[in-house]
Amino acid sequence: MGHQAQHGTDDTEELLAAHRQLWCHALGYVKSMALKCALDLRIPDTLDRCGGSATLGELLAASEIPASNHDYLRRVMRTLTAMRIFAVSHDPAKADDAAAISYQLTPASRLLVSSSSSSSVDDAAGAAAAGASKENTTTPSILPNIAHLVRPNTISLLFSMGEWMKDESAASVSLYETVHRQGMWACVEDDAANRASFYESMDADTRLVMQAVVRRCPHVFDGIKSLVDVGGGRGTAAAAIVAAFPHIQRCTVMDLPHVVAEAPAGTAGLSFHGGDMFEHIPSADALMLKWILHDWDEDKCIKIMERCKEAIGGKEAGGKVIIIDTVLGSRADDDDDKTCRETYVLDLHILSFVNGAEREEHEWRRIFLAAGFRDYKITHTRGIPSIIEMQIIFGAGQATGKYAMASNEPLGTISDVTEGAGASEEPCPVGTTASGSAGASPSHSGDVAGSSYGSYAKKRRLSDEELGIMTGLTGAVNKLAEAVQAPVVVQTTDVHPDLYQICMSIPGFTDEELMTCLTYLLDNKRQGDGFVKMEPKHRVLWLRQHLAKI
Ligand SMILES: C[S@@+](CC[C@H](N)C(=O)[O-])C[C@H]1O[C@@H](n2cnc3c(N)ncnc32)[C@H](O)[C@@H]1O
């Protein structure tokens, strides 16, 4: 029997779908280039100038494309509307008149309007102020950021990825360095044009992300009096924070000396500190690391987190680390699997640039545990970054049991820090300044050592000798706490032991379909548990609905 005869119609359809899938992925770069073409032709600006909507004829005129080529632009716009970068409408009465096709900005292309008046730090602050009342604010432009991503020397790297991977030195010599003969950071340092382009791109992204952070998660900054933005570049994120949260009295931007040397002068409330985060991070109530850890491999991330622990370790009411970075595979409630999977490309992008990594939650957890942090809380967003908060109490890496992984509770605030303690430049030795907050903050309630020592510290200062003993004890208690708490962290991700069997044996679906659903359920423990508990007919309904969504 011939091969063809063994396949029914369904298999043929599957083959054709696989064929289409491969073509679309192999030509995925065409999408990037269509986007670049629209930027080169300044289509978003033209649409903006025309009030958000323009005909093909208007776009042709503004782009100075000769009439003979009008169909090329129509075809580029067709691909981009399919990508939902633009929207399209066509008056049926003018169906034969291509020039009458009308295009509109979408939420995506609105971010690409260069003339947006919102590209300033003040807008992020304004957004924060508006956050409570949910007022509309202007949209920041990320045009420099997106333009940076579609540059030839960004894209060309990826041609050599396979070859580079075969090289044993790949762990220490990035793909970027292999191709451009100089690492990305060195290129940024040595070449002023490159540096300007890099920071313009970063700053544009940062304005947007910080606007979202201060609007959506203001509680993250509650009670903080001093903050260091580690690797804070030219201070764009820090400026948004001080403008939005006046209770932060001291805000320091720490970055490499040559970066802070070029930071714009005169942002009220900001100071700059040139240094190396692998060596020392200045002390503060809170440290922020935005788009920092994804630039480094796991060992380097652990080193940075250890420096962070030292920098907040002396904060008797519990210093805090705020990480704004990607958590792969995470999603906000209304995101689907497809949206979630699309972000995996970010990992290969950062790998190609700096040998960095975008991480799944378990990879983050490994870093935190290795650096001596215990619990953390992740707030997922519908965007690329998530916000990870970690708080240590008692000075040596022990946090709370209450705010374990993926909890929806906010971490406790540190608002009750004794006046003046938060403003000190160097870490306070453990227990030398009293804090009344340890037992009161919700995040401290599970912390045996922190609360009892906190009340002891209120009574008197410790002698050096006592401090030495207590610090040693703290280490021992922390080790014990780590040993006790470690299994809890692991358990929270356990999937139901019967999930695989239950899911894969449901009749009426192909193995591929069931596997797609199983993958989702394994990644989403709560959903997986719920699925196991459903009646069989409801499981079938759930599978159908899930498959229809992706
Ligand atoms: C991807 S950028 C992020 C900048 C900023 N946090 C933001 O989100 O806009 C990474 C930053 O880390 C800084 N950096 C790299 N190595 C560093 C080091 N050893 N110490 C301090 N900063 C460093 C870079 O100069 C750069 O500004």
The ligand as a Gaussian input file, in Angstrom:
#p B3LYP/6-31G(d) Opt

LIG

0 1
 C       20.319000      46.849000      29.872000
 S       20.971000      48.259000      30.625000
 C       19.658000      48.723000      31.733000
 C       19.677000      50.160000      32.112000
 C       18.541000      50.597000      33.027000
 N       18.439000      49.787000      34.213000
 C       17.236000      50.601000      32.291000
 O       16.467000      49.663000      32.433000
 O       17.007000      51.547000      31.540000
 C       22.151000      47.566000      31.698000
 C       22.947000      48.581000      32.485000
 O       23.857000      47.888000      33.339000
 C       25.047000      48.660000      33.387000
 N       26.181000      47.821000      33.838000
 C       26.836000      46.862000      33.147000
 N       27.827000      46.352000      33.900000
 C       27.790000      47.003000      35.098000
 C       28.565000      46.906000      36.282000
 N       29.566000      46.018000      36.394000
 N       28.256000      47.723000      37.311000
 C       27.231000      48.614000      37.206000
 N       26.461000      48.740000      36.105000
 C       26.739000      47.945000      35.058000
 C       25.202000      49.112000      31.964000
 O       26.121000      50.186000      31.857000
 C       23.771000      49.480000      31.601000
 O       23.490000      50.822000      31.890000

